[in-house]
Amino acid sequence: MAKVGIVMGSDSDMPVMAKAAEILEKLGVEYEMTIISAHREPDVFFEYAKNAEEKGFKVIIAGAGKAAHLPGMCAAIFPMPVIGVPMKTSDLGGVDSLYSIVQMPSGIPVATVAINGGQNAGILAAKILATSDDALLARLKEYSQELKEQVEEKDARLQEVGYKNY
């Protein structure tokens, strides 16, 4: 059963939201990905959000651009954590999306990552789930160690060749 719902308003969001899916796969977290427009098909959206808990979702990652109502509306209906991913837009570079997602009214929080921050949304979802899953916590620690080792390898290369030849 999928523990994370990944939802986006358009297929144009797929490259960013796929990064959330990729990191969840790497960490062994089951997810379900869906395209739903909160504005163009509100009846479908409401059914998705109302049934998400029953489907076994523990976290929803919602990506949206421009008016970006999808994450906030998920948070208004779904009783567990929602992570908003603001999409970079051609009009305002994603600041419009960021403000729409992060400025939720009291009582309806949406954890918000950076513009186009799909990967961090996936990691945050895994960290939320890891509070009650020791095996997932261990995988997250391994992932963090891999990141540390990547930085150390890059520094070692820099030290070998010098910064002018890097």
Phi and psi in degrees as a GROMACS rama.xvg file:
@    title "Ramachandran Plot"
@    xaxis  label "Phi"
@    yaxis  label "Psi"
@TYPE xy
-65.5648  134.325  ALA-2
-97.6012  -20.7599  LYS-3
-123.4  130.344  VAL-4
-97.8978  128.303  GLY-5
-111.501  119.331  ILE-6
-129.908  142.082  VAL-7
-141.355  156.048  MET-8
-81.7091  -16.7212  GLY-9
-155.794  154.77  SER-10
-67.9902  -16.3907  ASP-11
-67.9589  -16.5429  SER-12
-83.3101  -9.64214  ASP-13
-56.589  -43.8639  MET-14
-58.1638  -35.7306  PRO-15
-77.1005  -45.4147  VAL-16
-72.0247  -25.5835  MET-17
-62.6681  -28.6789  ALA-18
-66.1766  -34.5947  LYS-19
-64.9178  -44.3205  ALA-20
-62.9644  -41.9482  ALA-21
-61.6216  -43.7832  GLU-22
-71.5637  -34.753  ILE-23
-64.1231  -40.7538  LEU-24
-61.0217  -45.9383  GLU-25
-57.6607  -36.8381  LYS-26
-89.647  -0.264975  LEU-27
75.9851  31.2423  GLY-28
-104.752  125.496  VAL-29
-74.4409  142.257  GLU-30
-145.56  165.323  TYR-31
-131.307  132.679  GLU-32
-112.742  135.581  MET-33
-143.405  147.045  THR-34
-106.648  121.413  ILE-35
-143.148  133.246  ILE-36
-97.6091  118.193  SER-37
-64.4842  -28.3401  ALA-38
-90.2543  -38.3832  HIS-39
-88.6845  -21.0346  ARG-40
-143.143  64.941  GLU-41
-59.6062  -32.8182  PRO-42
-64.6991  -41.5844  ASP-43
-65.7886  -43.1506  VAL-44
-59.6223  -48.2214  PHE-45
-61.3112  -39.2349  PHE-46
-62.8462  -43.3547  GLU-47
-58.3812  -52.5843  TYR-48
-67.0811  -39.1302  ALA-49
-67.6384  -33.4403  LYS-50
-94.4209  -3.5875  ASN-51
-61.3364  -42.2852  ALA-52
-64.808  -44.6906  GLU-53
-61.3375  -32.2854  GLU-54
-74.5711  -9.69486  LYS-55
101.105  3.69076  GLY-56
-65.1272  138.079  PHE-57
-108.125  -20.9938  LYS-58
-146.498  143.783  VAL-59
-116.991  132.662  ILE-60
-105.522  119.685  ILE-61
-121.702  121.835  ALA-62
-106.338  139.629  GLY-63
-158.699  152.371  ALA-64
-118.463  170.692  GLY-65
56.0267  -115.57  LYS-66
-63.5529  -27.4076  ALA-67
51.4856  50.591  ALA-68
-82.4669  -17.557  HIS-69
-56.5911  -49.9927  LEU-70
-62.0977  -44.8607  PRO-71
-65.3078  -38.8245  GLY-72
-69.0313  -35.8678  MET-73
-60.2273  -45.518  CYS-74
-64.491  -30.0348  ALA-75
-70.3171  -26.3741  ALA-76
-106.726  -44.7377  ILE-77
-80.0161  127.057  PHE-78
-80.5668  -4.42575  PRO-79
-110.445  -178.451  MET-80
-60.9291  140.897  PRO-81
-122.699  131.96  VAL-82
-111.872  122.459  ILE-83
-94.6073  136.903  GLY-84
-117.64  103.577  VAL-85
-72.7673  133.761  PRO-86
-92.6102  141.597  MET-87
-65.867  133.211  LYS-88
-117.32  157.676  THR-89
-74.7107  -25.5782  SER-90
-74.9914  -55.2086  ASP-91
-125.908  17.1199  LEU-92
70.0926  10.9079  GLY-93
100.436  -9.68492  GLY-94
-64.3752  -35.3934  VAL-95
-60.1363  -45.1374  ASP-96
-64.465  -44.8933  SER-97
-58.5399  -50.2334  LEU-98
-61.955  -39.9333  TYR-99
-62.9554  -36.1752  SER-100
-83.4226  -42.9184  ILE-101
-78.4081  -24.0621  VAL-102
-93.6994  57.2267  GLN-103
-83.0196  151.683  MET-104
-71.1338  158.704  PRO-105
-52.7921  135.874  SER-106
95.0588  -11.2967  GLY-107
-128.744  69.2237  ILE-108
-75.9586  146.668  PRO-109
-129.445  116.672  VAL-110
-66.2094  129.018  ALA-111
-122.978  132.093  THR-112
-100.976  -179.347  VAL-113
-65.0672  162.639  ALA-114
-55.9314  128.348  ILE-115
62.1929  26.9774  ASN-116
-88.0994  47.9519  GLY-117
-58.2011  -42.9072  GLY-118
-62.9312  -45.6504  GLN-119
-64.4598  -31.8376  ASN-120
-63.3707  -41.5356  ALA-121
-64.0887  -42.587  GLY-122
-64.4961  -43.1099  ILE-123
-62.6691  -41.4222  LEU-124
-59.8589  -44.0298  ALA-125
-63.12  -40.2642  ALA-126
-64.5103  -38.2118  LYS-127
-62.4618  -46.5442  ILE-128
-65.8639  -31.5709  LEU-129
-68.4654  -13.2568  ALA-130
-64.8965  -19.4763  THR-131
-130.092  23.4282  SER-132
-143.976  96.7268  ASP-133
-63.1248  -35.166  ASP-134
-66.0585  -41.7174  ALA-135
-66.0698  -39.2462  LEU-136
-59.081  -42.2385  LEU-137
-62.5276  -40.7549  ALA-138
-66.0257  -36.7325  ARG-139
-65.039  -39.6534  LEU-140
-64.5104  -39.7169  LYS-141
-62.5646  -42.1522  GLU-142
-60.9647  -44.4639  TYR-143
-61.7244  -38.1817  SER-144
-64.3387  -41.7277  GLN-145
-59.0714  -42.3616  GLU-146
-61.7097  -43.2959  LEU-147
-61.4142  -44.7935  LYS-148
-64.9465  -34.8872  GLU-149
-62.2794  -42.4122  GLN-150
-65.0004  -43.3634  VAL-151
-62.0399  -39.9886  GLU-152
-64.3176  -40.681  GLU-153
-64.6724  -41.2476  LYS-154
-65.5709  -40.1705  ASP-155
-61.3657  -41.8008  ALA-156
-62.2016  -42.4688  ARG-157
-61.3978  -43.0238  LEU-158
-67.0114  -32.9088  GLN-159
-67.4732  -47.9111  GLU-160
-99.1867  -14.8879  VAL-161
82.6947  151.029  GLY-162
-66.8148  -26.3919  TYR-163
-70.9541  -25.1583  LYS-164
-105.542  8.64733  ASN-165
